[in-house]
Amino acid sequence: MRQSAGPAVTTQPMKRVELGEVPYERTLEDMRHWVEERRAGTEGDRLFFLSHPPVITYGRRTAPGGLPGKMSDIPVIGVDRGGMATYHGPGQLIGYLVMNIRERGPVDVVRWLETKLVEALGKLGFETLRRDTPLGGASLAGVWTPDHRRLVSIGMRIRGGITSHGFALNVDPDLSVFRRFMALGLPDVWMTSLQEICAEEERRMPSGDELRDTIAAVLGAQ
């Protein structure tokens, strides 16, 4: 059951970790260790920034009809998170959050993350919003443009009060991959990217450092 959104309260700052490009399967194994370290208290809350080589992942609730067929050499991997099938690849900024939410007060962590990413993108001059999922409908978790294109996908797992997985921000990925399968369990979803928005608005594209620094600051990661 999701708790109502509330202010995040914690006694220690989140740590920011930069990993570069990491194969997805290796990250899954590393994430198990990160979660155990947080559960044991040997590490505090952490935000991991990274990217992945091309991969399609799907969560526990993905229906068989939502899985892609054979897509050349892009691997398809089932994972222990919420959310439906999605694509990760070069041109995305991935943020994995390993946090003890029991130390952060009553907080709906997905709504908190959506709200914080909207705030961060707003600081960079991008108008975005979060959307409530209709009762019985497919999940609308993520960050959207005002015309309802999805810019950020979110899929998280919470076990024993510890979060894992996180978000994928489309900076400048190959968006055509999303159109080759039912991305995110939504047959009519249209993905976009910061590069596409900047081209439409004839504006400067923020640098990778600007993106990571702004998001980290809004999430409270140092």
N, C-alpha and C positions, 0 to 999 in steps of 0.2 A: 504494500500500500504506500502511495506517495504522500509524504507529509506536506503541510502547507509551506509555502515559501517564507523564508525569514532571513534576517541578517546573519551572515557567517561570523562566528565568534571563535577565535582560537588564540592560544597563548604563544604560538611560535609562527614565524613567517614561513611561507612555502619556499622550497628551494627550487631554483630553475636549473635544469640540466639540458645541455645541448648535445645531441647524439649524431647529427648528420644523417646520411642515408643508411638505413639498416634493413636487411631482409626481414619480411614480415614474420616468418616462422621463428627466426631467432629472437625477435622482439617478444613473441608470445612466451617463450621460455624465460626470457629476462623478466617479463612482467610478473610471472609467478614469484620470482625471487624478490622483486620490489614490494609486492603485496605482503609477503612473509616478513620482510624487514620492517614494514610499517606496522604490521600486527604485533611484532615482537618489541617494537619501540626502539629498535636500533637505528632507525631512520625516521625523520619527520615527514610531513607532507611534501610531495614533489610534483613538479610539472616538467614532463619530458617533451622537448621539442625534437622532431625528427621528420624524415620522409621515408617512403618505401619505394622499391622497384615495383613495376606493375603487378597488381594482385587484386582479385575480387574476393571479398569476405562476406559471410552471411551469418546472422545471429540465429538463436535457438528457435525463434518464431517464424522463420522464413518458410513459406509454403513451397512445395516442390515446383509449382508453376512460376514462382518468383526467382528461381535459380537460372543462371545463364547456361546455355548449351556450350559446346566446345568453342572456345574463342582463341584460336591460334595458340600462342604460347603463354597466355595469361593464366596463371594458376588460380584455382578456386578453392578456398579454405573455409571450413566451418569453425566458428569461434564461440567462446562462452560469454557473449555480451548480449545486451538487448539490441533491437534494431534489425532491419532487413538487409538484403544483399546490397553491397555498395562497392565502388571501385576506389583503390588507392594507387597512386603512381606519382612519378615526377611532376613537379608543378603544384603539389599540395603541401600545405603546412599542417603537420599532424601534431596534436597536443594530447599526450596521455597524462591523466591525473590520478595519482595514487595518494589518497587522503583518508584520514580517519574522520568520518563525518560526525561521529559521536562527540568529538571535541569541538564541533562547529555549531552546536545548538540545533534547534529544529529547522532543518533546511531541506527543501526539495532540490537535490543537487543538479538535476537536469535543467530545471527552470533557472536556478542560480547561474549555471554555466551559460545558458542561452542569453540571459539578461546581461551578464558580464561581457560576452562577445559582442552583443549589440552595442554596448557602451564603448568597447574598444574600437570597433569599426566606426562608430560615430566620431570618435576623437580623430580618426584618420580621414574623415569627410565622407564616409559612406552611410547612406540612409538604409537601415535594415530593421527587421522586426522579428519577434518570435510569434508563433501561432499556437493556439490551443487545439489539441486533438479532439475532434468531435466524438461523442459517445459511440463506441462500437466501430469507429473508423480507423483507418490506418494511421500510424503515428506520424505526427507533424513535427516531432522534435528536431530542432536545428535552428538555423538562422536563414531568413528569407529576405528577398528584395520586396519593395512595396507591391510589385506586380506578380508576386508569388513564384519567383524563381528561387531555387534553393542554392545558397552560397556556402553554407556550412552544414555538414552532417554530424550528428551526435549519436553515439551508441555507448552506453556505459554498463558496467556490472558493479553491483554492491553485494558484498558478502561479509558478514560479521562486522559491518560498519566500515569496511575498507572499500574504496572505489578503485576501479581500474578501467582501462580503455579511455575514450574521451571524444575528441572532435577532429574533423578533417576540414580545413579551410581550402577552398579551391582558389589558388593564386593564379596559376596559368597552366592547368593540366590539359590533357587531350580530352575534351568534353564529349567527343563522339563516342567514346567507349560506353558512357552512361546510356546511350541510346540503343545499345545492342542487347540490352536485357532490361527487366523491370526493376530499375533502380529503386531501392528503399521501399518496395512493396506498393509503389504508387504508379499506376499505369500511365498517368498523364503528367508526371513530374518533369520539369524542365530545369536542368542544372545550369548554373552560370559560374563565372569566375571574376575575380577582381580585374584581371586583364580585359575581359569582355566589357565590364562596366566602364572601365577607364577609356576604352576605345569609343564606346557609345557617347560618353560625356566629354570626350576630348580633353582629358585631364591626365595629370602625371600619375604614374604608377608608383606606389610607395615601395621602398626598398625592403628586402628581407629583414634587415636589422630593425627598420621602423616597425614592421608588422610584429616581430617577436617581442621587441621591447615594449610596445604599447599593450599587447595582450598580456604579457607577463606582469606589467605594472598594475593593470586593472584586476587581474586575478590575485594580486598580492604576492607574486613570486619574485624572489631576489636571486 
